[in-house]
């Protein structure tokens, strides 16, 4: 059984207010070597989530920064529009290894943007898309990216709306992909039969 916990891992700089966020963006653009990981967590203050505007700022910083290794932006409501901006940053960035976008109102549309970025990105090794609104369509986009991407090692799609159809797309992709080591898909709508097929395709236990 594989269980990757993303948000429980606290990174080097924890950002919990807008002032710290803006300062972090400045450091990223300046390529501050002391800033290698960011955890943006405003807690339970909805008005302080970064939303689309914050995602856009992060994307612009990622386009010029080659220092940051880990970015955690759980529960910031960036939505599909924010996912699109981040995807554009990922297409250019060559340093980021971990990205967690758990609980950000990302649907199939946003998943498509991120999947397209995965076809070009050569650095990302860990991607968390837990507790979003990704269904079989989004899983299909991600599966297509997995057929091309040769770098991603860990992927979490826990708590989405993926059924057997989406699992089939991913299973077929895993027969081609040689880099993915761990995949988490529990709390979706996938049958035991398809879970077994995923296990076999990945050659390890998937939940």
N, C-alpha and C positions, 0 to 999 in steps of 0.2 A: 504494500500500500504506500502510495506517495502522497505526502502532504507538505506543500511548500507554504510557509506563512510569510507573507510579504510585509504587511504593515506592523507586525510585532517587532520587526527589526528596525531599531532607531539609528539613523545615520548620523554623520558627523555634525551637520548643522541643522537644528530643528527650527523651522520658521513658523511662528504662531501669531503673527500680526502683520499688517500691511507695511509698516515701517521697516521691519526686518526683511520682508519680501523684496521691497524695492532696493534695499541695500545689497541683498543677495544677487539680484539681477545685475547691478552695477559691477559686482565682483566677478560674475560670470563673463560679462562682456570685456572686462579688463584681464581676463584669464588669470585670475588670482590662484596661484598654485596651492594655497592652503584650503581651497574649497573644492573638495573632490566628491562630496556627497551631500545631498539635500533632502530633508524630510519636511514637506510643507503640510502642516497640520494645524488648522485654526480651531480644532476642537468642535464644540457645539455652538459656534457663533455663525449662523448662516450668512449674516451680512458681511462677514470677513472671508468667505470662501473666494478663491481666486477667479472662478468662473472663466468664461471665454477670454476676457481681457487679460487675465493673468497667464493663461495658457499661451496667448499670443506673445506676451513678453518673454516667456520661457523659451518659446520656439525661436524667437529672434536671437536670444542669447546662445542657444544651442548651435546656431548656424556659424557662430564665430568662436565658440569656446571649444577647446580640445583638452580640457583638464578634468571636467566633471565625469565621474564614473557611475554614480548612482543617483537616481531621482525618484522620490516617492511623493506622489500627489493624491493620496487617498481622500475620498469624500470631499472633493472641491468643486463638483458640479460644472466641470468644464464643457460637458455636452459634446455633440457631434462637431460643432463648430470649433471647439477647442481641440478636439482630437485631430481635426484637419490641420490646424496650425502646428500642433506637435509633430504630426506626420511630416510636414514640410521641413521641420528642423531635423528630424531623424534622417531624412534623405541626404542631408549634408554632413551632419555630425559624424565623427569617426572615433569618439572616445567613450561615449556612454555605453556602459555594459548592463546596467539594470534600470528598468523603468516599471514602476507600479502605478497603474491608473484605476485602482479598485474604487467602485462606487462613485462613478462620475457621470452617470446618465448617458453613457455611450451606447448607441444602438447599432444596427447593422450598417448604417451609413458611416458612422464613425469607425467601425471595424474595417470597413473597406478602405478608408483613408490610411489607417495604420497598416493594413495588409500590403497596400501598395508601397508604403515606406519600407517594409520588411524586405521587399524584393530588391531594394537598392542599398539598404543599410548593411554595413560590414562589421559592426562592432557589438551590437546588442546581443547579449547572451541570456538575459532573463526578462520576461515580459509578463506582467500581471494585469489581467482584465477581469478580475473577480467582481461579482455583484453588480453587473451592468445589465444592459437590455439586449444582449446579443442573441439572436435566434439562429436558425439553420442557414439563413442567407448569409449572415455574418460569418458563420463557421465555414461556409463555402469559400468566402474571400480569403480567410485565414489559411485554409487548406491549400489554396492555390499559391499563396506566398510560401508556405512550407515546402512546396515542391521546388522552389527556387532558392530560398534562403539556406545558407550553409554555415551559419554562425549561431543561431538561437539554440540554447541548450535546455532552458526551462520555460514552460508556458503554463499559466493558470487561467482557466476559463470557468472557475467555480461560480455557482450561483447565477447562471444566466438562463436563457430559455432555449437551450439546444436539445433537440430530440434525436431519435435514431437517424434521421436523414442527415443532420449535421454531423453526427458521429461517423457516418459512412464516408463523408467527404474527407474528414480528418484521417480516418483509417487508410484510405487510398493514398493520401499524401505521405503518411508515415512509411509506406512501402518504398517511397522514393527518397525521402529525407534521411540523411545520415548523421545529422548533428543533434537532433532533439534527444535528450536523455530522460527528462521528467515531464509529465503532463498531468494536470489535475483537472477533473471535470465533474466532480461530485456536485450535488444540489442542482442538477439539470434534469432533463426528462429522458435520460438514456436507459434503455433496457439492459438487463444483465447480459443478454446475448451480445449486444453491441459493445458492452464494456469488455467482455471477454475478447472480442475481435480486436479492440483497441490494445488490450494487454499483449496479445500475440504480435500485433504489428509493431509495437514499441519494444517488445521483448522485456517488459517489466510491468509491475502492477500499476494500474491506473485507476484512480477513483474519482 
